Amino acid sequence: MEYIETKAELKAVLNDWRLQGDHIALVPTMGNLHAGHLSLCRQASEVADRVVATIFVNPTQFGAGEDFEEYPRTLERDSRRLKKVRADVLFAPDVDAIYPFGLDNATRVSVPVLTENLCGAFRPGPFDGVTGVVARLFAIVHPDVAGSGQKDFPHQLVIRRMVDDLSLPIAIITAPTVREDDGLAMSSRNSYLTEAERLVAPELYRVLRSIGADLQNGKRDFAELENWADATLRQAGLEPEYVAVRRALDLSEPDRDCDELVVLAAARLGKTRLIDNVVVTV
């Protein structure tokens, strides 16, 4: 695996691959890799000849007062893990490479509506950071395929919308959420949890699964299910930002006849923000 920091060096490698007719997959990450990231790299390698994994802690994805400075940076360990899944390149640019005109003067890429509710309502701004940095990485790498994990369900939906709206020739693949044995979705921020909080955290997934089972059993009072989940999570010691049943297609409010649903939640536990979702076909 090659370790590359500059766009010029990456461009030379990519040009060689394209001359050979190779299809290229991109797996963008902020590092502190876990098994979910690695499963996405493996999936990418099954549909492309070459895999470029990126590690860039993107400052525009962090809201005011969030954990940009504290976010775990584990580049050496991440490099070893990527070698084991046979990524071809680790691209780890600095901020100037991604934002050559500075953060305040950076071109913005925004996907309206999808980014204005749920996580977007509680964290205005970071969704534009996601689309902005992914658009830049797409422009640098020109991948045929790009990967996104299901745990960040709204993120992958927003990226799909951006790709469709801009007619970008990129196929988006989504890897299933990888979980700990007790159901907690793997996340780079789980390391923030204390021992006591770690015992409580799986309650989020348990509650989402319970709503999913109720939906499959025919319950359609979405507000009642959401209110029950909110109260149950608070009783367990979490502080929900939202629990919502939405159409999986576009995160709009579902009607009783909708057959593809997603149950999403975000909750605070100590200083950790947990997100998760369950997709339900009814």
N, C-alpha and C positions, 0 to 999 in steps of 0.2 A: 504494500500500500504506500502511495506517495503522500507526503505531507506538504501542502501548498498554502502559502499565505497571500500571494499576489494574484491579481486578475490576469496579468500578462503571462505568468507561468502556467496558470490554469488554462488559459486560452490555447497555448501551444499544445498542451496535452489533449485537450478536447479536439483540436483540429486534426491531430494524428488519428484519434479514434474515428472521427467522421470519415477520414480518407479510407479507413479500413471498412467502412460501412456499419460501424457499431451503433446500436441503439443505446441511449444514455438515460439512466434514471437518477433523479435527484431526491435526496432525503434531507430536508432542512431541519436542524435542531438547534437548541440553545445549549447543548452539552449536558454534563452530569447524566450520562446515558444509563438507561436501565433496560430490562429485558424487552419492554415494549418498543423502544427505539430499534433494538437489534432485530426484533421480529420484522419490523418494517423494512430494514435493510435486506433481510433474507428474502422477503416477498419481492422487493424491488429487483433483486438479482435473478429472480425466476422469470421476470418479464422483460429484462433488458440485458445487454451484453456487458455494460459497465455501470458502476454505481458510484456516484459522487455524494458523500455525506458532508454536510456543512455543520460547523459549530460556530455560532455567532450569538453572543448574548446581546440581543437587540434592545438598545435603550428606549426606542419608541414604543415597545410593547409594555412598558412599565408606567403605571399611573403615578401621580404625585404621592410621595410618601411610601411607595411600594419598595420592594426588596432588590432593586437593581444592584446595589453595592454588595448585598449579602448573598446574592444568587450564587449557588455553588459552581465553581469553575474547576473542573477536574480533567484538564486537557490530556495529561499524560495517561491517566487511567482510561479515558475515553478512546484514545488512540489504540491502546492495546485491545480493547473490546472490539473496535471496528476491524482490526486485523483478523480477529478470530471469525468474523462473519464475512470476511473477504471483500470488504469494500475496496474499491480501486483507488480512490482519492479521498483524503480528508482535507477539505478546504476550510481554513480557519482565518478569515480576513480580519483586519482591524476596522475600527469605525470609519476611518478616512476612506478605506476602500469601498465601503458600502454607501457612505454618505459624503461624496467628495466635495460638496458645497456646504457641508455642515448640517446639523440637525434642524436648525431653524429655517434653513433655505431649501430643505429637501422637497422634491416633488412628492405630492401626496396621492395615494390611490385609495379611494373610498368606495365601499359597496353599501349603498343606502338600504334602509328598511331592515335587512338581515342583521345589521350591526347596532340597531337602535333599541332593542329590547333584551331581556334576560341579562346576560353578562354585560352587554353594551350599556344597559341602563345603570348598572352599578359601577362600571369601569369605563366611562366615556373616554375615547381616545385610543386605548390599546388595540382595538380591532383594526383601526387604520394603520397602526404600527405593524400588525401582522400582514395585511395585504401589501403594505408598502415594501417591507423587506422581502416578502416572497416574490413580488413582482420584480424586484432588483435581482434576486437570485435566478429567477427565470431568465432575465435578460443577460445575465453573465454566463449561465450554463447552457441555455437553450436545450433543456432536456426534452426527451420524447415522453417521459413518464415522470411523475412526481408523487411522493408518498405523504400521507397524513394519517394520524392515528384516530380511531373512533372516539377515544376518551374526550378529545377536544371537538365534539360533534359540531358546534357552531363554527369553529375555525375551518374545518374541512368543507363545510357547506358554503361558507363565504368564499373560500378559495375556488371551489367549483364554479360558483356564480361569476367570479372575476374572470376565470378562464373562458367560460361560455360567452360572457358579455364582450370580452376583448378578442374573441375568436382566436385564442392562443392554441397552437397545435400540440397540446400537452394532455396526456391521459392522466387522470388523478386516480390513484389507488388508495384504498383505505384499509388499514390493518385493524383487526379486532383489538379491543382493549385487553391488555395483559394484566392479570390480577395476582395479588398475593394469595396464599392459601386460604385466608379468611375473607377474601372477596375485595379487599381494598384495591382500587385501581392504582397501578404503579405510576408514580409521578416523581419528577426531580425534586419537588418541594416536600415530599414525605419525610425527608431527613430533618425537617424543622419540628416534627412531632415529638413531644416528650413521650416517655414510656407510658404514662397514664393516658395521654391523648391517643396514642397508637392503638390502645385497646378499644377506644370509643369510635375511632374513625370508620371501621367497617360498617357501622350502623347506617351510613349514607347509602351504601349499595343495597343493604338489606331492605331499607324502606323503598327504594326505587324498584327493586324486584317485586315487593309486595304490591305496589301500584300496578306494575306490569301484569301480575297474575290476576288482579281484580279486573283490569281492562279485558284480558283474554276471557274472563268469566262473564263478560257482558256488562259490567258497570260502565255507565256513561256520565255520571255526575262528576265532571272533571274538577270543578271547584271544590267539591266535598273531598275528593281524593287528595287534592293539593293541600287543603287545610289540615287534613289528618296528618299528612306527611310533615308539614311544618311543625305542628304540635308535638309529634313523636320525636322529631329530631331535637327540638328544644328540650324536651324532657330528658333526652340522652346526654345533653350537654353541648350540642352544636348550636350555632347561630346561623340559621338559613338566610341567604340573601333571596333566594327564590327556589320554589319547586314548581315545575310547570309541565303540563301535558300539551304537546304540540304536534302538528303535522310534521312528519319526518321530511317531507319534500322541501318545505320552505319555512318551517318554524312558525307558521301562522296558527291562529286559534282553530282547533279542529271542530268539526260538527259530529253529530252522533253516527254518521255513516262513514266516516274516515276509517280506512282499514290499515294504514301504515302510520304508526304513531311513535313518538319518542318522548320518554319521560326524562327531563333534565333537572339537575339541581346544582347549586353552588352553596357552600356553607363554610363558615369560619369555625376553626377549632384552634383555640389559642392564637398563635400568630400565623397559622397555616390556612390558606384558602384551598378547600377541596372542591373539585368538580367531578361530576360523573353523569352517566346517562344509561338508559336501557331502551333499546329499540324493540317495538312490539308490533307484531302483525296480528290483526284481529279479524 
